[in-house]
Amino acid sequence: MSDVTEPTGPITPRQARSGSRTPAGAAKGGGLREVARRAGVSVTTASHALNGVGRVGAGTRERVLAVAAEIGYRANPNARGLRGSRTGLLGLTHRTAVEGGITDIEYFVKIVNAATWTAMAYDYSLVLVPPSLDGRPFDSLPLDGTIVIDPLTGDPLLSRLLGMGVPVVTTGRDLSRMDAFPWVDNELSTCAVAAFEHLAATGARRIGLLTGSTGQSYDEDATSAYRDWCDRTGRPVLMDRAEPGTDSTAAALRLLTRPDRPDALYVVMEKFGFATLAVCRELGLRVPDDVQIVVGADGEFARSARPALTALDLAPEEIGKQAAELLIDVIRRPREAGAGPEHRLVPAKLLPRASTLPVPTER
């Protein structure tokens, strides 16, 4: 079987970044031998450069990729897989789903959509893999690499994939091995502080934190940032954690019935905001007059709640896009010995809505 498919679509983003363009009047088309001839290398070297295998110098690889882009060459992914090389398949799984269901549906869907379209732009297909604690579904899948959303601390799936030699990129971090894997994440400590400062600027005096207890990085980032902020500003620590697999109703009730009840809450997950609003209604507390609420991820619920919830826009589309690009880069360009994994931070922004009071303006 030939590993050549005639050009059928636009060049990939990586090829576009190579700066190659087809000269005016030049005919496109050609197979692997033509790529090798124009690049001045052997067919084997051209194949290795295009598939990211073997020992090929960076300059040679870039030259081959530029020629391939110029003539519109694309490798046949089926032939590539049959030859024991790449399959063109990327996996994606969500670790929060192990504990009582995906927490913020819109956030997850936006990551998946962005990662899927990005993978397609680079001639990869994305496979959504069901979550499991031990990672067994991955054993039978011929994946070139995998994106793991919100890994657990000491995640057994990451250990299994590492043992299998499968390239991994995470969104969020395994806090016990933050430097072991490439990851894409928000600067959640800074995001949380922005929420606390916003609430303080509205006049809130007792600002509390409602978070989870799964040990995932978004929970622990918020907790660490909150304790540090309280220590720095001299504020009391008013915090509770939802039990794994719950909707946080019990934790919100504990917080809002304390003798020193918070007059503002930063709620780490969007679905926890739903429970907090319900508890406020049950207790006869008005939002935002009695209790202000900020949720740590924006979504349809936050926007359509009454009152609409102030939220953090975590830019999930950008996270999904960058996670897919980073994974493909890891697959195509294995890191050199001694080089650490790449880490990327995606900015977030606070979206003030009716669940928090206006910040007084200076006259």
PALUMKOL-555667 format. One line per field, with one value per atom (N, C-alpha, C): residue number from 1; x, y negated, z negated. Coordinates in steps of 0.02 Angstrom, whole numbers, plus 50000, padded with zeros to 5 digits. Example, Ala and Ser with C-alpha at 12.3 -4.5 7.8 and 13.67 -1.06 7.14 Angstrom:
2
n	[1|1|1|2|2|2]
east	[50660|50615|50660|50642|50684|50645]
north	[50284|50225|50165|50112|50053|49998]
up	[49610|49610|49610|49646|49643|49606]
END
This chain:
363
n	[1|1|1|2|2|2|3|3|3|4|4|4|5|5|5|6|6|6|7|7|7|8|8|8|9|9|9|10|10|10|11|11|11|12|12|12|13|13|13|14|14|14|15|15|15|16|16|16|17|17|17|18|18|18|19|19|19|20|20|20|21|21|21|22|22|22|23|23|23|24|24|24|25|25|25|26|26|26|27|27|27|28|28|28|29|29|29|30|30|30|31|31|31|32|32|32|33|33|33|34|34|34|35|35|35|36|36|36|37|37|37|38|38|38|39|39|39|40|40|40|41|41|41|42|42|42|43|43|43|44|44|44|45|45|45|46|46|46|47|47|47|48|48|48|49|49|49|50|50|50|51|51|51|52|52|52|53|53|53|54|54|54|55|55|55|56|56|56|57|57|57|58|58|58|59|59|59|60|60|60|61|61|61|62|62|62|63|63|63|64|64|64|65|65|65|66|66|66|67|67|67|68|68|68|69|69|69|70|70|70|71|71|71|72|72|72|73|73|73|74|74|74|75|75|75|76|76|76|77|77|77|78|78|78|79|79|79|80|80|80|81|81|81|82|82|82|83|83|83|84|84|84|85|85|85|86|86|86|87|87|87|88|88|88|89|89|89|90|90|90|91|91|91|92|92|92|93|93|93|94|94|94|95|95|95|96|96|96|97|97|97|98|98|98|99|99|99|100|100|100|101|101|101|102|102|102|103|103|103|104|104|104|105|105|105|106|106|106|107|107|107|108|108|108|109|109|109|110|110|110|111|111|111|112|112|112|113|113|113|114|114|114|115|115|115|116|116|116|117|117|117|118|118|118|119|119|119|120|120|120|121|121|121|122|122|122|123|123|123|124|124|124|125|125|125|126|126|126|127|127|127|128|128|128|129|129|129|130|130|130|131|131|131|132|132|132|133|133|133|134|134|134|135|135|135|136|136|136|137|137|137|138|138|138|139|139|139|140|140|140|141|141|141|142|142|142|143|143|143|144|144|144|145|145|145|146|146|146|147|147|147|148|148|148|149|149|149|150|150|150|151|151|151|152|152|152|153|153|153|154|154|154|155|155|155|156|156|156|157|157|157|158|158|158|159|159|159|160|160|160|161|161|161|162|162|162|163|163|163|164|164|164|165|165|165|166|166|166|167|167|167|168|168|168|169|169|169|170|170|170|171|171|171|172|172|172|173|173|173|174|174|174|175|175|175|176|176|176|177|177|177|178|178|178|179|179|179|180|180|180|181|181|181|182|182|182|183|183|183|184|184|184|185|185|185|186|186|186|187|187|187|188|188|188|189|189|189|190|190|190|191|191|191|192|192|192|193|193|193|194|194|194|195|195|195|196|196|196|197|197|197|198|198|198|199|199|199|200|200|200|201|201|201|202|202|202|203|203|203|204|204|204|205|205|205|206|206|206|207|207|207|208|208|208|209|209|209|210|210|210|211|211|211|212|212|212|213|213|213|214|214|214|215|215|215|216|216|216|217|217|217|218|218|218|219|219|219|220|220|220|221|221|221|222|222|222|223|223|223|224|224|224|225|225|225|226|226|226|227|227|227|228|228|228|229|229|229|230|230|230|231|231|231|232|232|232|233|233|233|234|234|234|235|235|235|236|236|236|237|237|237|238|238|238|239|239|239|240|240|240|241|241|241|242|242|242|243|243|243|244|244|244|245|245|245|246|246|246|247|247|247|248|248|248|249|249|249|250|250|250|251|251|251|252|252|252|253|253|253|254|254|254|255|255|255|256|256|256|257|257|257|258|258|258|259|259|259|260|260|260|261|261|261|262|262|262|263|263|263|264|264|264|265|265|265|266|266|266|267|267|267|268|268|268|269|269|269|270|270|270|271|271|271|272|272|272|273|273|273|274|274|274|275|275|275|276|276|276|277|277|277|278|278|278|279|279|279|280|280|280|281|281|281|282|282|282|283|283|283|284|284|284|285|285|285|286|286|286|287|287|287|288|288|288|289|289|289|290|290|290|291|291|291|292|292|292|293|293|293|294|294|294|295|295|295|296|296|296|297|297|297|298|298|298|299|299|299|300|300|300|301|301|301|302|302|302|303|303|303|304|304|304|305|305|305|306|306|306|307|307|307|308|308|308|309|309|309|310|310|310|311|311|311|312|312|312|313|313|313|314|314|314|315|315|315|316|316|316|317|317|317|318|318|318|319|319|319|320|320|320|321|321|321|322|322|322|323|323|323|324|324|324|325|325|325|326|326|326|327|327|327|328|328|328|329|329|329|330|330|330|331|331|331|332|332|332|333|333|333|334|334|334|335|335|335|336|336|336|337|337|337|338|338|338|339|339|339|340|340|340|341|341|341|342|342|342|343|343|343|344|344|344|345|345|345|346|346|346|347|347|347|348|348|348|349|349|349|350|350|350|351|351|351|352|352|352|353|353|353|354|354|354|355|355|355|356|356|356|357|357|357|358|358|358|359|359|359|360|360|360|361|361|361|362|362|362|363|363|363]
east	[50042|50000|50044|50029|50067|50050|50099|50085|50074|50052|50042|49968|49941|49874|49880|49849|49853|49823|49848|49825|49750|49716|49643|49620|49664|49641|49696|49682|49730|49788|49842|49899|49881|49917|49904|49934|49911|49940|50015|50043|50115|50150|50121|50151|50147|50090|50083|50135|50151|50200|50270|50281|50348|50367|50316|50329|50332|50318|50322|50260|50270|50215|50229|50177|50186|50200|50255|50270|50213|50204|50152|50162|50109|50112|50139|50165|50193|50136|50142|50091|50100|50044|50047|50039|50056|50047|50114|50113|50175|50174|50213|50215|50277|50289|50345|50412|50419|50482|50495|50441|50449|50469|50440|50460|50534|50555|50626|50671|50651|50693|50702|50647|50651|50688|50682|50716|50789|50808|50877|50895|50846|50858|50833|50848|50823|50749|50716|50645|50634|50680|50674|50677|50726|50733|50671|50645|50584|50526|50519|50465|50471|50532|50543|50529|50549|50538|50464|50426|50354|50316|50339|50303|50331|50385|50412|50446|50475|50510|50582|50622|50692|50733|50796|50841|50850|50814|50817|50832|50881|50899|50842|50840|50786|50783|50842|50843|50817|50836|50812|50737|50713|50641|50601|50624|50589|50589|50645|50649|50601|50597|50552|50479|50463|50395|50376|50424|50411|50397|50436|50426|50358|50342|50277|50220|50226|50174|50171|50229|50232|50196|50205|50175|50109|50088|50023|50023|50081|50086|50053|50015|49987|49996|50020|50029|49962|49956|49895|49897|49851|49855|49844|49805|49794|49859|49893|49957|50007|50006|50052|50041|49976|49961|49980|49968|49984|50058|50098|50170|50198|50155|50178|50201|50185|50204|50145|50128|50074|50006|49955|49887|49846|49869|49830|49773|49773|49720|49746|49710|49725|49668|49684|49633|49619|49561|49544|49498|49513|49471|49468|49415|49401|49402|49446|49454|49401|49372|49321|49261|49249|49191|49195|49255|49261|49223|49219|49188|49120|49069|49001|48981|49014|48992|49033|49033|49070|49041|49085|49062|49034|49071|49050|49045|48985|48974|48998|48978|48996|49071|49105|49179|49209|49185|49211|49196|49135|49116|49157|49169|49208|49281|49309|49377|49378|49329|49327|49318|49272|49261|49324|49356|49415|49472|49481|49533|49519|49456|49438|49454|49432|49445|49519|49555|49628|49662|49643|49672|49659|49598|49582|49624|49639|49681|49751|49772|49838|49834|49777|49766|49764|49738|49727|49652|49631|49562|49563|49511|49508|49459|49479|49437|49421|49356|49336|49336|49379|49388|49351|49310|49274|49324|49308|49354|49353|49409|49412|49472|49468|49522|49588|49585|49647|49669|49627|49647|49644|49609|49608|49582|49533|49511|49567|49622|49677|49718|49712|49754|49739|49676|49657|49652|49672|49666|49734|49742|49807|49816|49826|49829|49901|49908|49973|49988|49936|49944|49877|49876|49813|49813|49755|49743|49703|49725|49690|49667|49601|49573|49565|49591|49585|49609|49674|49699|49694|49691|49691|49762|49768|49835|49860|49921|49945|49903|49882|49834|49859|49823|49845|49842|49797|49795|49859|49884|49946|50004|50004|50056|50052|49991|49981|50003|49983|50002|50077|50107|50180|50214|50189|50217|50208|50154|50141|50180|50212|50249|50205|50143|50096|50108|50123|50131|50067|50074|50017|50026|49970|49965|49904|49910|49853|49829|49763|49737|49720|49751|49756|49817|49834|49898|49889|49928|49936|49984|49959|49999|50057|50056|50112|50168|50152|50203|50195|50198|50185|50237|50297|50350|50362|50317|50326|50291|50242|50202|50193|50187|50168|50096|50081|50012|49994|49928|49899|49849|49851|49807|49797|49747|49740|49785|49802|49836|49782|49760|49700|49711|49772|49785|49772|49798|49786|49712|49679|49607|49567|49582|49546|49557|49619|49633|49594|49587|49548|49475|49449|49380|49376|49424|49423|49429|49473|49482|49419|49386|49324|49271|49264|49215|49233|49297|49318|49303|49313|49301|49228|49182|49110|49090|49135|49120|49110|49117|49111|49165|49146|49194|49212|49165|49177|49171|49226|49227|49246|49202|49213|49231|49251|49270|49232|49200|49168|49202|49236|49274|49261|49294|49285|49340|49338|49387|49416|49420|49448|49524|49553|49626|49650|49603|49624|49650|49689|49728|49684|49625|49584|49558|49543|49523|49580|49638|49694|49724|49723|49746|49703|49637|49592|49602|49610|49619|49683|49737|49801|49798|49769|49764|49721|49667|49622|49656|49689|49723|49777|49815|49867|49836|49781|49749|49721|49689|49663|49719|49775|49832|49860|49864|49893|49848|49783|49736|49706|49722|49695|49622|49597|49527|49520|49461|49450|49444|49466|49459|49391|49347|49280|49273|49289|49296|49262|49234|49208|49219|49221|49232|49174|49153|49100|49130|49092|49114|49115|49161|49164|49098|49076|49015|48952|48957|48897|48889|48831|48818|48837|48867|48892|48838|48776|48722|48739|48763|48778|48833|48885|48940|48917|48875|48849|48806|48765|48722|48764|48818|48862|48891|48914|48944|48894|48834|48786|48744|48756|48723|48772|48835|48884|48864|48884|48872|48905|48964|49000|48989|48927|48909|48945|48973|49003|48951|48973|48929|48947|48996|49014|49049|49038|49068|49100|49160|49190|49179|49141|49122|49160|49202|49251|49219|49165|49135|49065|49047|48983|48924|48927|48869|48862|48917|48912|48874|48878|48840|48765|48743|48672|48649|48689|48672|48673|48721|48726|48665|48643|48583|48522|48516|48459|48461|48520|48525|48508|48530|48513|48437|48403|48329|48297|48323|48296|48303|48358|48372|48345|48315|48288|48342|48399|48454|48450|48454|48451|48520|48522|48583|48573|48615|48679|48676|48616|48613|48639|48620|48644|48706|48708|48766|48782|48845|48868|48900|48896|48922|48963|49022|49063|49077|49066|49083|49146|49184|49250|49253|49195|49194|49129|49133|49073|49039|48973|48935|48863|48822|48753|48714|48728|48693|48711|48774|48794|48762|48757|48728|48652|48618|48545|48516|48558|48533|48500|48458|48426|48442|48484|48519|48575|48594|48650|48713|48754|48812|48876|48908|48975|49020|49061|49098|49166|49209|49273|49268|49286|49290|49359|49363|49426|49452|49418|49439|49449|49398|49407|49424|49398|49415|49490|49519|49591|49630|49606|49639|49638|49579|49574|49619|49620|49662|49736|49757|49828|49848|49802|49817|49828|49785|49794|49858|49872|49933|49995|49993|50051|50061|50006|50013|50042|50017|50043|50117|50135|50206|50249|50223|50259|50268|50215|50219|50269|50267|50309|50381|50389|50455|50472|50491|50509|50562|50552|50598|50668|50716|50785|50801|50852|50871|50886|50857|50869|50822|50783|50736|50671|50646|50584|50524|50466|50405|50381|50346|50322|50258|50252|50193|50166|50100|50070|50014|50012|49959|49914|49849|49798|49764|49762|49731|49656|49630|49558|49537|49472|49449|49384|49374|49315|49258|49198|49139|49089|49089|49042|48969|48926|48854|48815|48750|48705|48714|48751|48760|48811|48844|48888|48868|48881|48863|48911|48888|48933|48991|49048|49105|49097|49098|49088|49141|49119|49166|49188|49251|49278|49252|49237|49213|49269]
north	[50060|50000|49938|49892|49829|49786|49748|49703|49632|49626|49561|49551|49494|49474|49407|49402|49338|49282|49222|49167|49156|49152|49144|49086|49049|48996|48945|48896|48843|48868|48830|48849|48842|48876|48873|48810|48790|48730|48734|48792|48797|48785|48813|48803|48729|48698|48628|48586|48604|48566|48575|48626|48637|48582|48544|48488|48508|48572|48595|48574|48555|48538|48568|48586|48611|48554|48556|48501|48493|48432|48418|48461|48495|48535|48605|48620|48687|48736|48795|48846|48881|48892|48931|49004|49046|49118|49152|49216|49254|49298|49351|49398|49390|49442|49439|49433|49467|49462|49391|49356|49288|49242|49254|49216|49226|49290|49305|49272|49276|49247|49172|49137|49064|49043|49084|49066|49089|49130|49153|49205|49248|49300|49367|49421|49486|49492|49541|49553|49572|49612|49631|49571|49527|49467|49423|49416|49376|49405|49472|49505|49495|49502|49493|49421|49373|49303|49287|49313|49299|49333|49391|49429|49418|49378|49363|49422|49467|49525|49524|49567|49572|49512|49513|49459|49412|49358|49309|49241|49207|49141|49092|49042|48993|48956|48937|48901|48943|49006|49051|49062|49071|49083|49022|48962|48902|48895|48913|48908|48956|49017|49067|49045|49020|48997|48939|48894|48837|48861|48909|48935|48970|49010|49045|48995|48940|48888|48856|48845|48812|48851|48917|48957|48989|48976|49002|49076|49103|49174|49189|49244|49268|49344|49369|49441|49475|49536|49576|49603|49582|49604|49678|49710|49782|49820|49801|49834|49821|49761|49743|49788|49800|49842|49914|49940|50009|50022|49972|49982|49976|49972|49971|49902|49850|49783|49750|49690|49653|49675|49670|49687|49625|49567|49506|49499|49538|49535|49505|49458|49429|49444|49462|49475|49413|49412|49359|49390|49377|49402|49350|49354|49305|49341|49322|49359|49342|49282|49264|49310|49337|49381|49445|49462|49520|49509|49446|49430|49395|49434|49406|49365|49372|49337|49275|49256|49196|49136|49093|49038|48979|48955|48896|48917|48935|48965|48919|48856|48811|48803|48798|48793|48853|48912|48974|48977|48961|48965|48916|48857|48808|48831|48861|48889|48943|48988|49044|49017|48970|48943|48910|48869|48834|48883|48933|48982|49023|49040|49079|49042|48979|48940|48928|48916|48906|48969|49027|49090|49102|49088|49097|49053|48992|48947|48974|49018|49049|49121|49139|49206|49261|49245|49295|49299|49355|49363|49373|49346|49350|49404|49446|49500|49484|49479|49467|49533|49539|49602|49599|49650|49650|49650|49614|49612|49676|49694|49750|49739|49765|49753|49784|49844|49878|49867|49835|49819|49877|49930|49989|49975|49929|49917|49898|49871|49849|49907|49966|50022|50045|50039|50065|50011|49951|49896|49877|49878|49861|49785|49753|49680|49656|49600|49567|49527|49505|49465|49451|49422|49413|49347|49314|49256|49281|49264|49282|49217|49209|49149|49159|49111|49110|49175|49191|49253|49251|49310|49315|49306|49296|49294|49366|49379|49448|49491|49464|49496|49563|49618|49684|49689|49651|49652|49624|49569|49541|49590|49625|49675|49731|49752|49805|49782|49722|49696|49686|49663|49654|49721|49774|49840|49868|49848|49870|49831|49776|49734|49690|49677|49635|49562|49518|49447|49419|49377|49350|49275|49239|49169|49163|49127|49118|49046|49037|48970|48971|48927|48937|48979|48990|49023|49078|49130|49179|49146|49125|49085|49123|49188|49227|49234|49216|49223|49166|49105|49047|49039|49064|49056|49120|49169|49232|49232|49189|49190|49119|49113|49048|49032|48969|48951|48882|48871|48806|48791|48731|48715|48640|48620|48550|48536|48474|48454|48445|48503|48502|48466|48467|48430|48356|48329|48258|48245|48292|48284|48280|48324|48325|48260|48236|48173|48116|48116|48065|48067|48126|48133|48106|48124|48100|48023|47996|47924|47888|47918|47889|47886|47941|47943|47893|47888|47840|47769|47755|47687|47668|47717|47702|47688|47699|47689|47752|47811|47873|47878|47901|47904|47976|48022|48092|48133|48141|48175|48248|48293|48364|48400|48463|48506|48572|48591|48656|48694|48748|48785|48860|48900|48972|49006|49072|49111|49168|49159|49212|49209|49153|49146|49125|49106|49084|49013|48994|48932|48871|48869|48809|48798|48853|48847|48822|48854|48838|48770|48749|48681|48629|48638|48590|48590|48649|48653|48618|48632|48602|48526|48503|48431|48398|48431|48403|48395|48448|48445|48391|48387|48336|48266|48257|48192|48172|48218|48204|48185|48222|48207|48138|48121|48057|47998|48008|47952|47952|48002|48006|48026|48058|48080|48149|48164|48231|48283|48344|48400|48432|48427|48455|48502|48565|48611|48677|48708|48775|48811|48878|48919|48966|48971|49019|49089|49137|49206|49230|49275|49300|49330|49312|49340|49307|49250|49214|49149|49118|49054|48995|49006|48956|48923|48948|48918|48918|48975|48981|48933|48927|48882|48809|48791|48722|48707|48756|48746|48736|48775|48766|48695|48672|48606|48551|48557|48502|48504|48553|48554|48546|48529|48516|48453|48448|48386|48326|48338|48285|48293|48299|48314|48268|48297|48254|48208|48147|48103|48105|48147|48158|48225|48258|48324|48328|48357|48378|48453|48475|48544|48571|48622|48641|48668|48707|48737|48709|48707|48678|48715|48781|48818|48808|48790|48774|48708|48664|48602|48614|48665|48684|48704|48745|48768|48709|48665|48607|48562|48548|48508|48541|48607|48643|48638|48644|48638|48567|48517|48448|48438|48465|48459|48494|48554|48592|48554|48518|48482|48411|48390|48323|48270|48288|48241|48213|48147|48115|48110|48124|48117|48058|48006|48002|47964|47941|47897|47929|47993|48028|48070|48101|48143|48130|48112|48106|48172|48187|48251|48239|48269|48273|48346|48369|48439|48440|48495|48499|48522|48533|48551|48526|48493|48465|48518|48513|48559|48535|48574|48555|48548|48591|48584|48517|48500|48437|48378|48381|48325|48320|48378|48378|48382|48390|48393|48327|48328|48267|48260|48212|48165|48199|48169|48195|48192|48244|48251|48220|48179|48156|48218|48221|48282|48266|48316|48313|48346|48310|48340|48371|48437|48473|48487|48462|48470|48543|48586|48657|48672|48632|48643|48636|48585|48575|48631|48654|48710|48772|48788|48847|48841|48783|48772|48781|48749|48753|48823|48858|48926|48972|48966|49007|48989|48925|48904|48928|48922|48944|49019|49058|49131|49150|49119|49135|49117|49061|49041|49091|49117|49167|49231|49250|49311|49303|49246|49236|49216|49185|49161|49185|49249|49274|49229|49215|49168|49198|49153|49174|49196|49237|49261|49202|49204|49151|49092|49088|49033|49048|49000|49009|49002|49027|49021|48949|48932|48864|48853|48795|48775|48709|48705|48645|48621|48555|48525|48483|48492|48456|48405|48342|48290|48302|48281|48282|48211|48199|48133|48138|48090|48088|48053|48082|48055|48034|47972|47950|47954|47981|47985|47968|47984|47960|47994|48049|48083|48049|47997|47957|47884|47847|47777|47736|47679|47636|47611|47603|47575|47499|47468|47395|47359|47307|47267|47206|47188|47130|47066|47017|46952|46901]
up	[50000|50000|50000|50043|50045|49985|49960|49905|49930|49992|50022|50039|50019|50040|50075|50132|50167|50125|50131|50089|50097|50039|50040|49998|49966|49921|49909|49867|49853|49811|49810|49769|49696|49653|49581|49553|49491|49461|49453|49434|49426|49493|49546|49611|49631|49615|49632|49596|49532|49495|49521|49563|49591|49640|49662|49707|49780|49795|49864|49903|49964|50009|50078|50113|50181|50228|50267|50313|50364|50386|50435|50497|50518|50578|50567|50505|50493|50481|50508|50500|50434|50397|50336|50352|50302|50309|50308|50292|50289|50228|50230|50176|50133|50093|50047|50083|50139|50177|50202|50221|50244|50186|50127|50068|50054|50056|50043|50094|50158|50211|50201|50189|50182|50119|50066|50004|50003|50054|50057|50005|49988|49939|49967|49932|49953|49937|49969|49956|49883|49855|49785|49739|49753|49711|49717|49778|49787|49748|49751|49715|49640|49614|49542|49522|49563|49547|49545|49593|49597|49541|49519|49468|49398|49392|49326|49293|49332|49304|49328|49297|49318|49296|49314|49296|49356|49354|49408|49377|49404|49378|49386|49341|49342|49408|49435|49499|49556|49556|49609|49604|49543|49533|49557|49540|49561|49638|49669|49741|49775|49749|49777|49768|49707|49694|49740|49752|49796|49868|49892|49959|49963|49912|49912|49915|49878|49880|49948|49979|50044|50098|50097|50151|50130|50067|50045|50029|50009|49993|49926|49924|49861|49858|49801|49794|49782|49806|49795|49723|49679|49609|49600|49645|49638|49652|49704|49719|49664|49636|49583|49522|49505|49448|49460|49521|49536|49532|49543|49541|49471|49420|49352|49329|49367|49348|49314|49333|49301|49329|49286|49307|49323|49301|49312|49262|49208|49158|49093|49066|49000|48953|48892|48841|48799|48768|48720|48667|48604|48550|48495|48455|48402|48335|48291|48229|48176|48179|48130|48136|48196|48206|48165|48140|48096|48031|48009|47946|47957|47969|47969|48029|48085|48145|48159|48222|48243|48207|48181|48138|48178|48226|48264|48338|48359|48425|48481|48479|48534|48540|48484|48484|48520|48502|48531|48606|48626|48697|48738|48712|48750|48759|48708|48715|48769|48766|48814|48885|48895|48962|48990|48949|48973|48987|48944|48954|49017|49029|49088|49153|49157|49218|49228|49174|49179|49203|49175|49197|49271|49294|49365|49410|49386|49426|49436|49392|49397|49421|49450|49478|49424|49366|49314|49300|49271|49248|49173|49139|49066|49045|48998|48972|48899|48883|48814|48776|48726|48690|48623|48608|48544|48486|48433|48376|48336|48307|48261|48215|48155|48107|48129|48161|48178|48250|48291|48359|48407|48392|48437|48507|48517|48587|48634|48607|48650|48676|48645|48665|48736|48758|48823|48877|48860|48909|48937|49003|49034|49039|48982|48980|48987|49023|49027|48965|48929|48869|48839|48779|48742|48704|48704|48661|48601|48541|48480|48446|48441|48411|48335|48296|48224|48191|48198|48167|48091|48062|47989|47964|47899|47869|47861|47888|47889|47935|47991|48035|48062|48048|48073|48149|48181|48253|48283|48256|48282|48272|48217|48206|48258|48273|48323|48392|48411|48477|48482|48427|48426|48437|48404|48413|48483|48516|48584|48636|48614|48661|48703|48681|48719|48701|48749|48733|48703|48651|48615|48606|48614|48594|48549|48494|48449|48451|48439|48425|48350|48312|48241|48229|48165|48150|48098|48104|48049|48000|47942|47896|47867|47869|47844|47895|47959|48013|48063|48036|48080|48135|48124|48173|48214|48207|48243|48310|48320|48381|48408|48474|48503|48483|48469|48452|48476|48481|48496|48441|48414|48358|48353|48313|48294|48234|48224|48162|48109|48082|48040|47973|47947|47886|47896|47952|47968|47981|48015|48029|47964|47917|47854|47816|47815|47780|47812|47879|47912|47888|47876|47851|47779|47737|47668|47665|47706|47707|47733|47782|47807|47752|47715|47661|47606|47591|47540|47562|47626|47652|47649|47649|47644|47572|47524|47454|47414|47444|47407|47354|47294|47239|47220|47229|47211|47275|47309|47374|47364|47384|47374|47438|47431|47488|47483|47539|47544|47601|47583|47634|47626|47667|47664|47624|47622|47583|47624|47690|47732|47735|47713|47718|47786|47830|47897|47893|47943|47938|47931|47964|47959|47888|47851|47782|47738|47747|47703|47718|47781|47798|47763|47766|47734|47658|47629|47556|47534|47569|47552|47560|47616|47628|47575|47555|47505|47437|47415|47350|47350|47404|47409|47408|47444|47448|47380|47345|47278|47230|47234|47191|47206|47269|47289|47272|47275|47264|47194|47154|47086|47083|47135|47137|47104|47077|47049|47104|47090|47137|47126|47176|47173|47233|47223|47280|47264|47317|47310|47376|47373|47432|47443|47506|47524|47527|47504|47507|47579|47597|47666|47688|47749|47777|47754|47718|47695|47733|47724|47758|47714|47657|47610|47567|47570|47530|47456|47431|47360|47339|47381|47365|47366|47416|47420|47359|47337|47279|47216|47209|47150|47149|47206|47210|47194|47221|47216|47152|47109|47044|46987|47003|46951|46913|46849|46812|46845|46875|46911|46986|47006|47076|47125|47179|47231|47263|47280|47319|47393|47410|47480|47486|47543|47553|47622|47624|47687|47692|47743|47752|47811|47800|47851|47914|47909|47968|47981|48045|48064|48034|48033|48006|47931|47897|47826|47817|47867|47864|47864|47901|47902|47832|47799|47731|47682|47690|47645|47651|47713|47722|47690|47697|47668|47592|47562|47489|47467|47505|47487|47488|47538|47541|47482|47465|47408|47343|47335|47272|47273|47329|47333|47341|47368|47378|47449|47455|47520|47552|47617|47656|47704|47700|47665|47598|47576|47518|47454|47443|47383|47397|47455|47474|47547|47560|47628|47650|47715|47740|47803|47805|47865|47878|47940|47957|47999|47991|48021|48092|48125|48196|48225|48282|48314|48357|48362|48404|48409|48444|48455|48390|48341|48277|48244|48243|48211|48246|48312|48349|48342|48335|48334|48264|48213|48144|48126|48075|48050|47976|47960|48004|48043|48099|48138|48095|48101|48056|48085|48045|48062|48068|48121|48134|48165|48163|48197|48265|48317|48384|48390|48389|48390|48461|48512|48582|48600|48591|48605|48678|48725|48795|48807|48776|48785|48750|48694|48660|48703|48732|48775|48836|48867|48926|48909|48855|48837|48813|48779|48758|48817|48868|48928|48965|48972|49006|48969|48902|48863|48868|48866|48872|48939|48993|49059|49065|49033|49033|48995|48938|48900|48940|48978|49018|49075|49108|49167|49150|49092|49073|49002|48994|48928|48896|48832|48799|48792|48794|48788|48717|48709|48643|48597|48537|48489|48494|48547|48556|48518|48482|48445|48489|48467|48506|48510|48564|48573|48533|48503|48466|48493|48503|48530|48485|48474|48433|48478|48470|48510|48465|48484|48441|48432|48375|48361|48342|48343|48324|48285|48240|48198|48236|48233|48267|48213|48192|48139|48163|48121|48136|48073|48074|48022|47955|47950|47886|47840|47866|47823|47828|47776|47773|47816|47840|47879|47836|47867|47832|47831|47771|47767|47808|47842|47881|47841|47849|47813|47845|47804|47829|47825]
END
